[in-house]
């Protein structure tokens, strides 16, 4: 059974809402946060976002589109951080976001390949041994 388009996008919208919420925390609350934790947080958040967008995107070029959309959302997020007291946009964060989104999409592609899901139809599997006898 295929889910409706709205439900397919729900994970991506949820992940991005969490990212925006965390990005709205004033800089004064983050002074003691180690730099490596910020990098890991960006990479993990955008890996989840990239995978969720790839899940929702049903058209051709889904992997490229998922990474591109995640990067655009990363730029929007960084611009939004410029409005938060004590925070400022950072091009390095967008680069980490892009790498995270790419990693998330690649992990999802590998997982789908291991499960044998083909490109043709979501949820379809290639014919297995003896499948001709079942027709």
MOVENRA-V989973 format. One record per residue. N is the residue number from 1. SS is DSSP state (A for helix, B for strand, O for the rest). PSI is psi in degrees with one decimal (none if undefined). NEAR is the number of other C-alpha atoms within 12 Angstrom. Layout:
N:SS:PSI:NEAR, N:SS:PSI:NEAR
This chain:
1:O:130.2:7, 2:O:140.3:13, 3:O:157.1:14, 4:O:156.3:12, 5:A:-38.5:16, 6:A:-42.9:14, 7:A:-31.5:17, 8:A:-31.6:21, 9:A:-12.3:24, 10:A:-44.4:20, 11:A:-41.1:23, 12:A:-43.1:32, 13:A:-41.2:24, 14:A:-46.1:19, 15:A:-43.8:26, 16:A:-35.1:32, 17:A:-39.9:19, 18:A:-44.2:21, 19:A:-46.5:31, 20:A:-39.5:26, 21:A:-45.3:17, 22:A:-31.5:24, 23:A:-13.9:33, 24:O:-0.9:25, 25:O:127.8:22, 26:O:148.2:19, 27:A:-30.7:20, 28:A:-25.5:13, 29:A:-10.8:15, 30:A:8.5:18, 31:O:-33.8:13, 32:O:3.4:11, 33:O:124.6:14, 34:O:147.1:11, 35:A:-37.3:14, 36:A:-32.0:13, 37:A:-35.3:14, 38:A:-43.4:22, 39:A:-46.5:23, 40:A:-41.2:19, 41:A:-44.5:23, 42:A:-48.4:40, 43:A:-45.2:31, 44:A:-44.0:26, 45:A:-43.1:41, 46:A:-22.3:46, 47:A:-45.2:36, 48:A:-41.3:37, 49:A:-46.0:45, 50:A:-44.1:47, 51:A:-40.0:41, 52:A:-39.6:38, 53:A:-41.8:40, 54:A:-37.7:39, 55:A:-41.8:36, 56:A:-31.9:31, 57:O:116.2:31, 58:O:-6.3:24, 59:O:-178.1:18, 60:O:151.8:15, 61:O:27.9:15, 62:A:-39.2:27, 63:A:-48.4:31, 64:A:-43.0:25, 65:A:-40.4:25, 66:A:-45.4:39, 67:A:-44.5:36, 68:A:-45.5:28, 69:A:-40.1:31, 70:A:-38.8:45, 71:A:-43.0:34, 72:A:-43.8:23, 73:A:-32.2:31, 74:A:-40.4:38, 75:A:-45.0:26, 76:A:-42.7:24, 77:A:-44.0:33, 78:A:-39.5:30, 79:A:-39.5:22, 80:A:-34.6:24, 81:A:-25.4:28, 82:O:-18.4:20, 83:O:-6.9:18, 84:O:130.8:22, 85:O:131.1:17, 86:O:4.4:17, 87:O:155.8:23, 88:O:152.0:21, 89:O:147.3:23, 90:O:119.9:22, 91:A:-34.2:18, 92:A:-36.5:19, 93:A:-39.9:32, 94:A:-38.8:30, 95:A:-43.5:24, 96:A:-39.2:29, 97:A:-44.7:40, 98:A:-44.3:35, 99:A:-39.1:30, 100:A:-45.3:33, 101:A:-43.2:40, 102:A:-44.4:36, 103:A:-43.1:30, 104:A:-42.0:33, 105:A:-42.9:37, 106:A:-41.5:26, 107:A:-41.9:22, 108:A:-40.9:28, 109:A:-44.0:26, 110:A:-42.5:17, 111:A:-42.4:16, 112:A:-40.3:22, 113:A:-42.4:17, 114:A:-32.0:13, 115:A:-8.7:14, 116:O:22.6:19, 117:B:129.7:20, 118:O:169.4:18, 119:O:-28.9:19, 120:O:-57.1:13, 121:O:134.1:15, 122:O:132.6:23, 123:O:-1.9:18, 124:O:156.3:17, 125:B:149.1:17, 126:O:154.2:20, 127:O:137.0:14, 128:O:-178.7:12, 129:O:133.8:8, 130:O:10.8:9, 131:A:-26.8:10, 132:A:-33.1:9, 133:A:-22.7:8, 134:A:-10.1:8, 135:O:none:6
